[in-house]
Structure formats: C-alpha cells, structure tokens
C-alpha cells in the first residue's frame, strides 16, 4: 500500500477543513432571528395585501398615523426642552453683582414660566426668589452655588417655618428632577405655601 506524500496529505486536509461543515465560527443567533422574523413579517404583509387589500390599506394608514404621532411627540419634546433650556440659561442664571436680580424678579420670572407651561423651571426660579427673600431678611446667606437642600439646612428659622421650607424643597426636587406631576394646581399650591411670612428663632 503506497503512502501519501506529506505535501499531498496536507493539501487534502486543508481542502477538507476549508469546507462549510468545519466553519466553527460562532453564529449571530440574534441577528439571524431578526432577519427570520423580518422575512416572515414581509411575507405576512404580502399575503395580507393579496387576501384583503382593504385591510392592508387600513393597516398601512394606521401605522403611518402612529409614526406621525411619534414624530410629533418627539418634536414637541425637543421644542419644550430647547425653550426650557433657553429660559434657564437666560433668566435663571444670576448676573454680575452690578446687575443683581432680587427676589421679586425671580418670583415674577417664575410666574411667567408657569404661564407658558414650564412648571418645573418655574419652581426652580420661584425657589431662588424664596431663598433671596430669606437672604434679604437675614435668615439665610444665599449663594447661587448652594443647592435647595443646603439652603433648607442652613436657613435660620423657627421649627414650623423650617418644616415648611423642607416641604417646598421636597416638592421642588420631586417635580423638577423626580418626574412627579407638576401642573397649574401644584404650582399654585407651592407658591401659596411659600408666600407666608418667615420667622427667625428666638435668641
């Protein structure tokens, strides 16, 4: 029995292992499944169009309406975000000491923002107005770098007013940053609670 030469044997083995049966590459099961389901969907749509053209047209129209609604909602969110960012940057940021805005200005800006439906931004502006009010009465040393929680802790108030200020801060955080509902009623209730007198503790 003749023995194959090493070079011939190597070429035979290379040709065998080069076949698809020995292609030991990991398969992209997720991608394959997506392609399979996509083809099934196209086949189903094609069969639906042939079997019931009217139903097919209604389905296409409904999907188009859903797409338009999604695009419209995305556009509305984009416009609201841009308007809110512009208001926050142009109105909420404190100016130089020579052009310092007082508590009344911030409270008025908050009311303007709420009138435009920007209630989260309105609460942030209104809180700056409350903090400046406390600062003007010597009950707090306010600085723009301080957070509302820090202002609540540092304010020199009687226990009842301290609890009231803490409640305002909690509502501010949950509405402005926590995603809680904030509409005209919630904003009006917040402003009414903040409008009361503030009292320093007895020495």
VENVENJO-V867604 format. One line per field, one symbol per residue. ss: DSSP state (2 for helix, 1 for strand, 0 for the rest). phi: phi as a letter, one per 40 degrees, with the letter a starting at -180 (. if undefined). psi: psi as a letter, one per 30 degrees, with the letter a starting at -180 (. if undefined). A space follows every 10 residues. Layout:
# VENVENJO-V867604
ss->???
phi->???
psi->???
This chain:
# VENVENJO-V867604
ss->0000022222 2222222002 2200000022 2222222222 2222222222 2022222222 2222222222 2222222222 2222222222 2200002220 0022222222 2222200022 2222222222 2222220000 0000000222 2222000022 2222222222 2222220000 0002222222 2222000000 000
phi->.cbccdcccc cccccccccc cbcccccccc cccccccccc cccccccccc cadccccccc cccccccccc cccccccccc cccccccccc bcccccdcbc cccccccccc ccccccgccc cccccccccc cccccccgca ccadcccdcc ccccccbcdc cccccccccc cdccccbcgc cabdcccccc cccccccbbc ccc
psi->kkkkleeeee eeeeeefflf fgjhkkkiee eeeeeeeeee eeeeeeeeee eieeeeeeee eeeeeeeeee eeeeeeeeee eeeeeeeeef efkkalffhk kaeeeeeeee eeeefggiee eeeeeeeeee eeeeefggfk jkkffkleee eeefkjllee eeeeeeeeee eeeeeeffgl kjaeeeeeee eeeffllkkl lk.
